[in-house]
């Protein structure tokens, strides 16, 4: 795997279509979504549409702009995502 950015605690990599379930799980948490959608979870369709937009961003900007998955180094677990502009 190629990492976009790595710190002692976090590794960031490109979000892929294989991350659909991770994003769905994250966006199903009302505490995560409280400031984004007033607690309303994202649907699977919305996640798929978001992944399509993210993929286009990576293609258009050759990976220099876009959304990146954050992975905890110690556990390898998905923590969330970052948008770099």
DSSP file (Angstrom, degrees, kcal/mol; ACC not computed):
  #  RESIDUE AA STRUCTURE BP1 BP2  ACC     N-H-->O    O-->H-N    N-H-->O    O-->H-N    TCO  KAPPA ALPHA  PHI   PSI    X-CA   Y-CA   Z-CA
    1    1 A X              0   0    0      0, 0.0     2,-0.5     0, 0.0    12,-0.0   0.000 360.0 360.0 360.0 139.5    0.0    0.0    0.0
    2    2 A X        -     0   0    0     12,-0.0    12,-0.5     2,-0.0     2,-0.4  -0.854 360.0-147.1 -96.8 126.7    1.2    3.5   -0.8
    3    3 A X        -     0   0    0     -2,-0.5    10,-0.3     1,-0.1     3,-0.1  -0.779   9.3-157.5 -96.0 136.9    0.7    6.0    2.0
    4    4 A X  S    S-     0   0    0      8,-3.0     2,-0.3    -2,-0.4     9,-0.2   0.877  81.7  -4.0 -74.9 -41.2   -0.1    9.7    1.2
    5    5 A X  E     -A   12   0A   0      7,-1.3     7,-3.2     2,-0.0     2,-0.4  -0.986  66.0-165.2-154.0 143.4    1.2   10.9    4.5
    6    6 A X  E     +A   11   0A   0     -2,-0.3     2,-0.2     5,-0.2     5,-0.2  -0.996   8.4 174.1-139.1 133.4    2.4    9.2    7.6
    7    7 A X        -     0   0    0      3,-3.3    66,-0.1    -2,-0.4    -2,-0.0  -0.709  53.9 -91.0-119.1 175.5    3.0   10.4   11.2
    8    8 A X  S    S+     0   0    0     -2,-0.2     3,-0.1     1,-0.2    66,-0.1   0.795 126.5  25.5 -59.3 -25.3    4.0    8.4   14.2
    9    9 A X  S    S+     0   0    0      1,-0.2    64,-2.4    64,-0.1     2,-0.4   0.695 121.5  44.7-111.1 -23.3    0.3    7.8   15.0
   10   10 A X  E     - B   0  72A   0     62,-0.2    -3,-3.3    63,-0.1     2,-0.4  -0.970  51.9-165.8-132.4 139.1   -1.6    8.1   11.7
   11   11 A X  E     -AB   6  71A   0     60,-2.7    60,-3.1    -2,-0.4     2,-0.5  -0.965  13.8-155.5-115.3 138.4   -1.2    6.9    8.2
   12   12 A X  E     +AB   5  70A   0     -7,-3.2    -8,-3.0    -2,-0.4    -7,-1.3  -0.955  17.9 168.2-118.1 134.9   -3.3    8.4    5.4
   13   13 A X  E     - B   0  69A   0     56,-1.9    56,-3.0    -2,-0.5   -10,-0.1  -0.889  43.8 -77.2-135.7 165.4   -4.0    6.6    2.1
   14   14 A X  E     - B   0  68A   0    -12,-0.5     2,-0.3    -2,-0.3    54,-0.2  -0.383  47.9-118.5 -62.4 137.8   -6.3    7.1   -0.8
   15   15 A X        -     0   0    0     52,-1.1     2,-0.2    -2,-0.1    52,-0.1  -0.628  38.0-168.8 -75.3 137.5  -10.0    6.2   -0.1
   16   16 A X    >   -     0   0    0     -2,-0.3     3,-1.9     1,-0.0     4,-0.1  -0.733  39.7-100.3-122.6 171.6  -11.1    3.4   -2.4
   17   17 A X  G >  S+     0   0    0      1,-0.3     3,-1.4    -2,-0.2    34,-0.1   0.754 118.5  68.8 -62.5 -23.8  -14.4    1.8   -3.3
   18   18 A X  G 3  S+     0   0    0      1,-0.3     3,-0.4     2,-0.1    -1,-0.3   0.618  86.9  68.6 -70.5 -11.7  -13.4   -1.0   -0.9
   19   19 A X  G <>  +     0   0    0     -3,-1.9     4,-2.6     1,-0.2     5,-0.3   0.367  66.6 106.5 -86.7   5.2  -13.9    1.5    2.0
   20   20 A X  H <> S+     0   0    0     -3,-1.4     4,-2.5     1,-0.2    -1,-0.2   0.901  79.5  46.0 -52.7 -48.7  -17.7    1.6    1.4
   21   21 A X  H  > S+     0   0    0     -3,-0.4     4,-2.4     1,-0.2    -1,-0.2   0.874 111.8  52.1 -66.0 -36.8  -18.5   -0.4    4.5
   22   22 A X  H  > S+     0   0    0     -4,-0.3     4,-2.3     2,-0.2    -1,-0.2   0.917 112.8  44.7 -64.2 -43.3  -16.1    1.6    6.7
   23   23 A X  H  X S+     0   0    0     -4,-2.6     4,-2.8     2,-0.2    -2,-0.2   0.877 112.3  51.9 -68.8 -37.9  -17.6    4.9    5.5
   24   24 A X  H  X S+     0   0    0     -4,-2.5     4,-0.6    -5,-0.3    -2,-0.2   0.915 110.8  48.1 -63.7 -42.7  -21.2    3.6    6.0
   25   25 A X  H >< S+     0   0    0     -4,-2.4     3,-0.8     2,-0.2     4,-0.3   0.926 113.6  47.3 -63.3 -45.1  -20.3    2.5    9.5
   26   26 A X  H >< S+     0   0    0     -4,-2.3     3,-1.4     1,-0.2     6,-0.2   0.934 113.2  47.4 -61.0 -48.0  -18.8    5.9   10.3
   27   27 A X  H 3< S+     0   0    0     -4,-2.8    15,-1.2     1,-0.3    -1,-0.2   0.482 101.6  66.5 -77.3  -2.0  -21.7    7.8    8.8
   28   28 A X  T << S+     0   0    0     -3,-0.8     2,-0.7    -4,-0.6    -1,-0.3   0.505  78.5  96.7 -91.0  -6.9  -24.2    5.6   10.7
   29   29 A X    X>  -     0   0    0     -3,-1.4     4,-2.1    -4,-0.3     3,-0.6  -0.751  65.6-153.9 -86.5 114.5  -23.0    7.0   14.0
   30   30 A X  H 3> S+     0   0    0     -2,-0.7     4,-0.9     1,-0.2    -1,-0.2   0.815  94.9  56.7 -59.3 -30.4  -25.3    9.9   15.2
   31   31 A X  H 34 S+     0   0    0      2,-0.2     4,-0.3     1,-0.2    -1,-0.2   0.864 108.5  46.5 -69.2 -34.5  -22.5   11.4   17.2
   32   32 A X  H <4 S+     0   0    0     -3,-0.6     3,-0.5    -6,-0.2     4,-0.2   0.903 118.5  41.6 -68.8 -41.4  -20.3   11.6   14.1
   33   33 A X  H >X S+     0   0    0     -4,-2.1     4,-3.0     1,-0.2     6,-1.7   0.480  84.3  99.9 -87.9  -3.2  -23.1   13.1   12.0
   34   34 A X  H 3X S+     0   0    0     -4,-0.9     4,-0.5     4,-0.3    -1,-0.2   0.830  92.4  33.8 -58.3 -36.2  -24.6   15.5   14.6
   35   35 A X  H 34 S+     0   0    0     -3,-0.5    -1,-0.3    -4,-0.3    -2,-0.1   0.590 122.4  47.7 -94.1 -11.5  -22.9   18.6   13.1
   36   36 A X  H <4 S-     0   0    0     -3,-0.6    -2,-0.2    -4,-0.2    -3,-0.1   0.866 136.7  -0.5 -93.3 -44.5  -23.0   17.4    9.5
   37   37 A X  H >< S-     0   0    0     -4,-3.0     3,-1.1    -7,-0.1    -3,-0.2   0.110 101.3 -97.8-135.9  20.6  -26.6   16.3    9.1
   38   38 A X  T 3< S-     0   0    0     -4,-0.5    -4,-0.3    -5,-0.5    -3,-0.1   0.830  88.8 -50.2  59.7  33.1  -28.1   16.9   12.6
   39   39 A X  T 3  S+     0   0    0     -6,-1.7     2,-0.5     1,-0.3    -1,-0.2   0.396  99.3 139.3  91.6  -1.7  -27.6   13.2   13.3
   40   40 A X    <   -     0   0    0     -3,-1.1    -1,-0.3    -7,-0.3   -11,-0.1  -0.647  50.6-128.7 -78.6 123.9  -29.2   11.7   10.2
   41   41 A X        -     0   0    0     -2,-0.5   -13,-0.2   -13,-0.2     2,-0.2  -0.329  20.6-109.0 -71.0 153.3  -27.0    8.8    8.9
   42   42 A X        -     0   0    0    -15,-1.2     2,-0.2   -18,-0.2    -1,-0.1  -0.507  32.1-124.9 -75.4 149.5  -25.9    8.6    5.3
   43   43 A X     >  -     0   0    0     -2,-0.2     4,-2.2     1,-0.1     5,-0.2  -0.486  22.9-109.6 -88.6 165.6  -27.5    6.0    3.1
   44   44 A X  H  > S+     0   0    0      1,-0.2     4,-2.5     2,-0.2     5,-0.2   0.880 121.3  54.7 -61.8 -37.4  -25.6    3.4    1.2
   45   45 A X  H  > S+     0   0    0      2,-0.2     4,-2.4     1,-0.2    -1,-0.2   0.915 107.4  49.4 -62.2 -43.4  -26.5    5.2   -2.0
   46   46 A X  H  > S+     0   0    0      2,-0.2     4,-2.4     1,-0.2    -2,-0.2   0.888 110.5  50.5 -63.5 -39.1  -25.1    8.4   -0.7
   47   47 A X  H  X S+     0   0    0     -4,-2.2     4,-2.5     2,-0.2    -2,-0.2   0.929 110.4  49.2 -63.9 -45.3  -21.9    6.7    0.3
   48   48 A X  H  X S+     0   0    0     -4,-2.5     4,-1.9     1,-0.2    -2,-0.2   0.909 112.0  48.7 -61.1 -42.0  -21.5    5.2   -3.2
   49   49 A X  H  X S+     0   0    0     -4,-2.4     4,-2.0     1,-0.2    -1,-0.2   0.898 110.9  50.7 -64.6 -40.1  -22.1    8.6   -4.8
   50   50 A X  H  X S+     0   0    0     -4,-2.4     4,-2.8     1,-0.2    -2,-0.2   0.904 108.0  52.5 -63.8 -41.2  -19.5   10.1   -2.5
   51   51 A X  H  X S+     0   0    0     -4,-2.5     4,-2.5     1,-0.2    -1,-0.2   0.876 107.4  52.4 -63.3 -36.6  -17.0    7.5   -3.4
   52   52 A X  H  X S+     0   0    0     -4,-1.9     4,-2.2     2,-0.2    -1,-0.2   0.931 111.4  46.4 -62.8 -45.1  -17.6    8.2   -7.1
   53   53 A X  H  X S+     0   0    0     -4,-2.0     4,-2.2     2,-0.2    -2,-0.2   0.914 112.7  50.1 -62.7 -43.2  -16.9   12.0   -6.4
   54   54 A X  H  X S+     0   0    0     -4,-2.8     4,-2.3     1,-0.2    -2,-0.2   0.919 109.6  50.9 -61.1 -44.6  -13.8   11.1   -4.4
   55   55 A X  H  X S+     0   0    0     -4,-2.5     4,-2.2     1,-0.2    -1,-0.2   0.908 109.6  50.3 -60.5 -43.0  -12.5    8.9   -7.2
   56   56 A X  H  X S+     0   0    0     -4,-2.2     4,-3.1     2,-0.2     5,-0.2   0.887 108.2  53.5 -63.7 -38.5  -13.1   11.7   -9.7
   57   57 A X  H  X S+     0   0    0     -4,-2.2     4,-2.5     2,-0.2     6,-0.3   0.938 109.3  48.0 -59.3 -47.5  -11.2   14.1   -7.5
   58   58 A X  H  <>S+     0   0    0     -4,-2.3     5,-1.4     1,-0.2     4,-0.4   0.893 115.4  45.1 -62.3 -40.0   -8.2   11.8   -7.3
   59   59 A X  H ><5S+     0   0    0     -4,-2.2     3,-0.8     3,-0.2    -2,-0.2   0.938 114.6  47.4 -67.9 -46.8   -8.2   11.3  -11.0
   60   60 A X  H 3<5S+     0   0    0     -4,-3.1    -2,-0.2     1,-0.2    -1,-0.2   0.888 122.8  32.7 -63.2 -41.6   -8.6   14.9  -11.9
   61   61 A X  T ><5S-     0   0    0     -4,-2.5     3,-2.2     4,-0.3    -1,-0.2   0.191 104.4-120.2-106.5  15.9   -5.9   16.2   -9.5
   62   62 A X  T < 5S-     0   0    0     -3,-0.8    -3,-0.2    -4,-0.4    -4,-0.1   0.828  73.7 -55.4  50.9  38.6   -3.5   13.2   -9.7
   63   63 A X  T 3 <S+     0   0    0     -5,-1.4    -1,-0.3    -6,-0.3    -5,-0.1   0.583 117.5 108.5  76.5   9.3   -3.8   12.6   -6.0
   64   64 A X  S <  S+     0   0    0     -3,-2.2     2,-0.3    -6,-0.2    -2,-0.1   0.512  83.1  31.9 -95.0  -5.5   -2.8   16.1   -5.0
   65   65 A X  S    S+     0   0    0     -8,-0.2     2,-0.3    -7,-0.1    -2,-0.3  -0.986  91.4  64.2-147.0 134.9   -6.3   17.1   -3.9
   66   66 A X  E    S- C   0  84A   0     18,-2.0    18,-2.9    -2,-0.3     2,-0.4  -0.975  75.1 -37.0 152.0-162.9   -8.9   14.9   -2.3
   67   67 A X  E     - C   0  83A   0     -2,-0.3   -52,-1.1    16,-0.2     2,-0.4  -0.837  45.4-167.2-107.6 135.9  -10.1   12.8    0.5
   68   68 A X  E     -BC  14  82A   0     14,-2.8    14,-2.5    -2,-0.4     2,-0.3  -0.965  20.4-123.1-128.6 138.9   -7.8   10.4    2.4
   69   69 A X  E     -BC  13  81A   0    -56,-3.0   -56,-1.9    -2,-0.4     2,-0.5  -0.597  22.9-140.5 -77.8 138.3   -8.5    7.6    4.8
   70   70 A X  E     -BC  12  80A   0     10,-2.8     9,-3.4    -2,-0.3    10,-1.0  -0.903  19.5-172.1-103.0 125.1   -6.9    7.9    8.2
   71   71 A X  E     -BC  11  78A   0    -60,-3.1   -60,-2.7    -2,-0.5     2,-0.4  -0.963  25.1-123.8-120.3 130.5   -5.6    4.7    9.7
   72   72 A X  E  >  -B   10   0A   0      5,-2.9     4,-2.9    -2,-0.4     5,-0.3  -0.604  16.8-148.3 -73.3 125.4   -4.3    4.3   13.2
   73   73 A X  T  4 S+     0   0    0    -64,-2.4    -1,-0.2    -2,-0.4   -63,-0.1   0.919  92.2  53.4 -61.4 -46.3   -0.7    3.0   13.1
   74   74 A X  T  4 S+     0   0    0    -65,-0.4    -1,-0.2     1,-0.2   -64,-0.1   0.838 127.8  16.8 -61.8 -35.5   -0.9    1.1   16.3
   75   75 A X  T  4 S-     0   0    0     -3,-0.2    -1,-0.2     2,-0.1    -2,-0.2   0.623  90.5-127.9-114.1 -17.9   -4.0   -0.9   15.4
   76   76 A X     <  +     0   0    0     -4,-2.9     2,-0.2     1,-0.3    -3,-0.1   0.578  60.0 146.9  76.9   8.9   -4.4   -0.6   11.7
   77   77 A X        -     0   0    0     -5,-0.3    -5,-2.9     1,-0.1     2,-0.3  -0.529  56.4-109.3 -85.0 146.3   -8.0    0.5   12.3
   78   78 A X  E     +C   71   0A   0     -7,-0.2    -7,-0.2    -2,-0.2     3,-0.1  -0.563  34.6 177.9 -68.9 127.4   -9.9    3.1   10.1
   79   79 A X  E     -     0   0A   0     -9,-3.4     2,-0.3     1,-0.4    -8,-0.2   0.692  50.2 -83.3-104.5 -26.5  -10.3    6.3   12.1
   80   80 A X  E     -C   70   0A   0    -10,-1.0   -10,-2.8     2,-0.0    -1,-0.4  -0.987  51.4 -72.8 153.6-151.3  -12.1    8.5    9.6
   81   81 A X  E     -C   69   0A   0     -2,-0.3     2,-0.3   -12,-0.3   -12,-0.2  -0.957  23.2-146.8-145.1 161.8  -11.1   10.7    6.7
   82   82 A X  E     -C   68   0A   0    -14,-2.5   -14,-2.8    -2,-0.3     2,-0.5  -0.949   9.3-145.7-126.1 146.9   -9.4   14.0    5.8
   83   83 A X  E     -C   67   0A   0     -2,-0.3     2,-0.5   -16,-0.2   -16,-0.2  -0.973  15.8-166.4-111.4 121.8  -10.1   16.4    2.9
   84   84 A X  E      C   66   0A   0    -18,-2.9   -18,-2.0    -2,-0.5    -2,-0.0  -0.935 360.0 360.0-108.4 129.5   -7.0   18.2    1.7
   85   85 A X              0   0    0     -2,-0.5    -1,-0.1   -20,-0.2   -20,-0.0   0.331 360.0 360.0-118.1 360.0   -7.5   21.2   -0.6
